[in-house]
Structure formats: C-alpha cells, structure tokens
C-alpha cells in the first residue's frame, strides 16, 4: 500500500535560529510507492534521498537519466533543474531538504568531482536517517529539531569520510595518512610544501590533489590548522606571551600570528586567553 509521509520544520525565527549551519526544512518517507514521478523543477535547498527498497531514476538538467538502486543515496544541489521517480517495481525512499552554510560545505565536498545527481553508496546512512525522521516526529519542538540537525551533520560527515576514503587507493591513502601524521607531530614549523612532498616521495601537485581528496584541505592549510590548535593549547596551559607563542610556532611576527588566529577562530589570541 502506498504511503506518503512528510514533516515540515519551522524556522524558529523567534528564537533567533533561522540562520543555523544545518537547517532541515522538510523531511519524510514514501513507502512502497508506484506513482512517484516528479516533473523537472528547481529548488533552493539541497535534497537528500535514500532509496531503501525497490528502485527508481534521477535526471539532471542536460544529462541522461540514471538508475537509482536500493541502498543508494542522492544529493541534489540547489538551483539545478532535476526530476526523479520510482521504477516499474516502485520504491521506498527517505528524504529531506536542508540549507545552511555547514550543510552547503559538506554537500559540496561530498559531490566534488562528480556529475550532479550521481548516486552514492548510502546504505550506511539509513540508521541515522531513521533517527532524524523519528526526532522530527517527536513532540519536543525545538529540542527535537536541533537534535535531528545534529544527526544530519553526523550523517553528512560520515558520507564525506566514506567518499574521501574510497577516492584513494590503498597505497595513496597510506601516503596521505603518513603525511597527516607527520604534520600532526612535527615541530618544524618552517616546513614548506616542497619539503613535505619530497619527504612523501610525490610531486607537490599530486600531494595537494591526494590531500584534498582525503581531508578537503591542502597540506599547508591543514598544517596551519595544526599550528593554530597548538597555539590554543599554549594559550590555555602556559604563561607564554603571544609574541613567544608566535615565535615558537614559526610565525614571522606576532601580527601575522594574531591575524591567522583571528581568521580561524574569530577572536584574537589575547581575547581567547581572557575567555578561559
């Protein structure tokens, strides 16, 4: 028997939460449906669809129709015409629409290097998606919505990690993991990209490509984050001055260090220390 369930989610403007990093606007589950065929349309949100039974199809603007099988997930980008529907044997799908800066970043990274609408492996996401739908059906209003959105963040992060892991072969993943481990432990803060690439036995351009596939950042962007996290530790556990920390972490000047710190955390090192 066909069943169409959907849940609309309020914006909670009165609580000042309309600009959440991950914001679910509507979600639902269509069970054993045989008449679910949407005409081409554009949406302003990301659309996540997980096929749990049966199968269907998706077609993006200017592309051929693609088959969607049970266990596959779609992430459809905003502002791009698309259509989709069930196959001859029907399908069961769990779905949601989401917006927000964090959702946008995660979805873009998941889809990077793929044609829009390419089906992804999604069977591992079903337990989290079921928890999201359960939360949205709960009776606690804002609490349930925020918990559902936290679960969606976890879901998108798990998909991104899986995509990054499968994007690299075994030896490539081992090389990048070795580079990550080295950057996390080295105290050579003058390390250059050329030196890191030579240490890994790769060209710097190939290292950047692999590193981005695995972490989403370039090696030097990642190293900057490592240094700034160490700065947080030194600010909270030592009495070293900002100038001393700047020198210890290899910055050319306290001004350069403070600027990098503020760009990353939104506050200066001195203010960070005062807040502890």
C-alpha positions in Angstrom: 0.0 0.0 0.0 1.4 3.4 -1.0 2.1 5.8 1.9 3.3 9.4 1.7 4.5 11.0 4.9 6.2 14.4 5.2 7.1 16.7 8.1 7.6 20.5 7.6 10.1 22.1 10.0 9.6 25.7 11.4 12.4 28.2 11.1 12.2 29.3 14.7 12.7 32.9 13.9 11.6 34.0 17.3 14.5 32.0 18.8 17.0 33.7 16.5 17.8 30.3 14.9 16.8 30.9 11.3 20.5 31.0 10.2 21.5 27.6 11.6 24.5 25.9 10.0 22.5 22.9 9.2 18.8 23.6 8.8 16.2 20.9 7.8 13.2 22.5 6.2 11.1 19.4 5.3 11.6 15.6 5.5 9.6 12.5 5.0 9.3 8.8 3.9 7.4 7.5 0.9 6.8 3.7 1.3 6.2 1.3 -1.5 5.1 4.0 -3.9 4.4 3.3 -7.6 3.2 6.7 -8.7 6.0 9.0 -7.5 7.3 10.8 -10.6 8.2 14.4 -10.2 8.5 16.7 -13.3 11.6 18.9 -13.8 11.9 21.5 -11.1 14.5 23.7 -9.3 14.8 24.0 -5.5 16.6 26.5 -3.3 17.8 23.7 -1.0 19.9 20.6 -1.1 17.8 17.4 -1.4 18.9 14.1 0.2 17.1 11.0 -1.0 17.9 7.5 0.2 16.3 4.6 -1.6 15.8 1.7 0.9 13.7 -0.6 -1.2 12.9 -1.1 -4.9 14.5 1.4 -7.3 14.0 4.5 -9.3 15.7 7.1 -11.5 17.0 10.6 -11.5 17.6 13.0 -14.3 19.5 16.3 -14.0 19.3 19.1 -16.5 21.3 18.3 -19.6 22.1 14.8 -18.5 20.8 11.3 -19.3 18.5 9.5 -16.9 20.4 7.5 -14.2 19.1 4.4 -12.4 18.9 4.5 -8.6 19.0 1.2 -6.7 18.2 0.2 -3.2 20.9 1.3 -0.8 21.9 4.3 -3.0 21.6 7.9 -2.0 21.1 11.1 -4.0 22.4 14.6 -3.1 20.7 17.0 -5.5 22.2 20.6 -5.5 20.1 23.7 -5.3 19.2 25.8 -8.3 19.7 23.0 -10.8 16.7 21.5 -12.6 16.1 17.9 -11.9 13.4 15.2 -11.9 13.1 11.8 -10.3 10.7 8.9 -9.6 10.2 5.3 -8.9 10.9 2.4 -11.3 8.4 -0.2 -12.5 8.7 -2.1 -9.2 8.1 1.0 -7.1 10.4 2.3 -4.4 10.6 3.3 -0.7 12.6 6.5 0.0 13.5 8.5 3.0 14.3 12.1 2.1 14.9 15.6 3.4 15.6 19.1 2.3 18.3 21.2 4.0 20.0 24.6 3.9 22.8 26.4 5.9 26.4 27.1 5.5 27.7 23.9 7.1 25.3 21.8 5.1 26.4 23.6 1.9 30.1 23.0 2.6 29.6 19.3 3.4 27.3 18.6 0.5 29.7 20.4 -1.9 32.6 18.4 -0.7 30.7 15.1 -1.0 29.8 15.9 -4.6 33.1 17.4 -5.6 34.4 15.8 -8.8 31.1 14.1 -9.6 28.4 15.0 -12.1 25.4 16.4 -10.3 22.9 13.8 -9.2 25.4 10.9 -9.3 24.0 8.1 -7.0 26.2 7.5 -3.9 26.5 4.5 -1.6 24.1 5.3 1.2 23.1 2.1 3.0 25.3 3.1 6.0 23.2 6.2 6.4 19.8 4.6 7.0 20.0 4.2 10.8 20.9 7.9 11.2 18.2 9.0 8.7 15.7 7.0 10.6 16.7 8.7 13.8 16.4 12.1 12.1 12.8 11.3 11.0 12.0 9.9 14.4 13.2 13.1 16.1 11.3 15.3 13.7 8.1 13.4 14.5 8.7 13.9 18.2 6.8 16.3 20.4 9.6 18.4 21.9 9.6 21.1 19.2 12.9 22.9 19.0 14.8 20.3 21.0 13.9 17.6 18.6 14.7 19.8 15.5 18.1 20.7 16.8 18.9 17.0 17.7 17.8 16.0 14.2 20.0 18.6 12.6 22.9 17.5 14.7 22.3 13.9 13.4 22.2 15.2 9.9 25.6 16.9 10.4 26.9 13.5 11.6 25.3 11.7 8.6 26.9 14.1 6.1 30.3 13.9 7.8 30.2 10.1 7.7 29.3 10.2 4.0 32.1 12.6 3.3 34.6 10.4 5.1 33.5 7.4 3.1 33.8 9.3 -0.1 37.2 10.5 0.8 38.4 7.0 1.8 37.1 5.4 -1.4 38.6 8.2 -3.6 42.1 7.0 -2.8 43.6 3.6 -3.5 45.3 1.7 -0.6 48.8 3.0 -1.2 47.6 6.5 -1.8 45.6 6.5 1.4 48.6 5.2 3.3 50.8 8.0 1.9 48.3 10.7 2.8 47.8 9.3 6.3 51.5 9.3 6.7 51.6 13.0 5.7 48.8 13.8 8.1 50.6 12.0 10.9 53.8 13.9 10.1 52.1 17.3 10.1 50.4 16.5 13.4 53.6 15.6 15.2 56.4 17.7 13.6 57.8 20.7 15.3 59.5 22.0 12.2 57.2 25.0 11.6 59.2 26.3 8.7 58.3 23.2 6.7 57.5 24.0 3.1 55.2 22.2 0.7 58.2 21.2 -1.4 59.9 19.7 1.6 56.8 17.7 2.6 56.3 16.5 -0.9 59.9 15.3 -1.1 59.5 13.5 2.2 56.4 11.7 0.9 58.1 10.9 -2.5 55.5 12.8 -4.5 55.3 15.9 -6.6 53.7 18.8 -4.7 50.8 19.0 -7.2 50.0 15.3 -6.8 50.3 15.6 -3.0 47.9 18.5 -3.0 45.4 16.5 -5.1 45.5 13.5 -2.8 45.4 15.6 0.4 42.4 17.5 -0.8 40.6 14.2 -1.6 41.3 12.9 1.9 40.9 16.0 4.1 39.2 18.7 1.9 42.2 21.0 2.5 45.6 21.5 1.0 48.6 20.2 3.1 49.6 23.8 4.1 46.0 24.7 5.0 45.9 21.6 7.2 49.3 22.4 8.7 48.1 25.9 9.6 45.1 24.4 11.5 47.5 22.1 13.4 49.7 25.1 14.4 46.7 27.2 15.5 45.3 24.3 17.6 48.7 24.1 19.3 48.5 27.8 19.8 45.2 27.3 21.7 46.9 24.7 23.9 49.8 27.1 24.7 47.4 30.0 25.4 45.4 27.9 27.8 48.2 25.9 29.6 51.2 28.2 29.7 52.0 31.8 30.6 54.0 32.4 27.4 53.2 35.7 25.8 51.6 36.0 22.4 54.9 37.0 20.9 56.6 34.0 22.4 54.0 31.6 21.1 54.2 33.2 17.7 57.9 32.7 17.6 57.7 29.1 18.9 55.1 28.2 16.2 57.3 29.6 13.4 55.2 32.7 12.5 57.2 35.6 11.0 55.7 38.1 13.5 53.1 38.3 16.3 51.0 40.4 13.9 51.0 37.6 11.4 50.2 35.0 14.1 47.3 37.1 15.5 45.8 37.7 12.1 45.9 33.9 11.3 44.4 33.1 14.7 41.6 35.6 14.3 40.7 34.4 10.8 40.4 30.8 12.1 38.7 31.4 15.4 37.0 34.8 15.1 38.9 36.3 18.1 42.4 37.4 18.8 44.8 35.2 20.8 44.7 37.7 23.7 40.9 37.7 23.9 40.9 33.9 23.6 43.2 33.7 26.7 40.9 36.1 28.6 37.9 33.9 27.9 39.5 30.8 29.5 
